[in-house]
Amino acid sequence: MNEPVQDAIRNRRSIREFTGEPVAADLLRRIVTAGIWAPSGLNNQPWRFVIVRDREIREQLARQTTSAPVILAAPALIVVYLDTRVMYNAVKDHQSAGACMQNMLLTAEELGLGAVWLGQILQNKDQVNAILQLENTYDLMAVLALGHPLHRNQRSQRKPLADFILKEIGGNQE
């Protein structure tokens, strides 16, 4: 059976090393489009994005995080925000941002690109907004670094499913 979603979920890895080849604008737009199709409470779609390919801006952003080598190596960044003016519930809106970013990571995988979700930069969100000339009504969620993978030798494993299920209540428990 063909299971492209399951394949993308299982094959996706955090890619931190890139070839330096530019990422086409249409691919970046496809990735963002996948993000905006994530679920959101009341369908408020609170996400906003800044696409960064400019080297000077990437250098400025790199100075805001311990992930500087990744940001400098990535030919493209998608900076993910929540627009606080359209948020209605902080928990639900933050959850929707996570779903949005997962959609984008899976789409990057599907397109043959590499990507990584960078969060440490959140400690300097005010400086990031200043660099990108955004007002503080935009709340930084993460930076996705994207590019053509230098290699795909990353490995990962997961604990057994039984380690995660606390209980099964009702139904046919085969």
Steps between C-alpha positions, in 0.01 A plus 500: 500500500627849410521714817671828409400679822626217719820483293559874543435477876742211545769621260512868601805596700628830629748612234764747615749482213417627154664513158460876466293462183218756509145389576258607230236753602219275376616220732505737797148613414384137476646436846326805648175400328520161671546683829188708459294185445566389858200494732435801720234565763199680352697492173666825610820416306727708727828419325714753322832445327813678393700329226868591520754426229710814543850415634537817708170444681588134560830616653315738731257227604788257555640733764180449700539124554735218586379344174699757302685240287169354383350839415814600310508170308132507403429689179143569617318561825132509576441699815171395656285736703160517662306819445385581854222722365313196362579252777210392717654235727873484570517123543298418188681759291843376611391145421390611154841661445659163575269328254581768242874445541462122482309537172786712366769254614315209339453695178871585490568126532255422220671758276843347562617791714648490847371706790535548872278670757710742706361620830788628711478831313173566688711635785572802279158547340503880543833527318372271223194721454725806485723339236195408292338838568187350653293633784465295817142404418673221308611231745798295380436124507808361326734526206502224241834471325467346153720390217620213288645242740875451495432138602222285638689280742306611808348212697228492760298247689196502720413313815237225464138615469414329829726747682267784407147365542385551857169312462259369243142537616218325319486369148660189360855490636659248263 
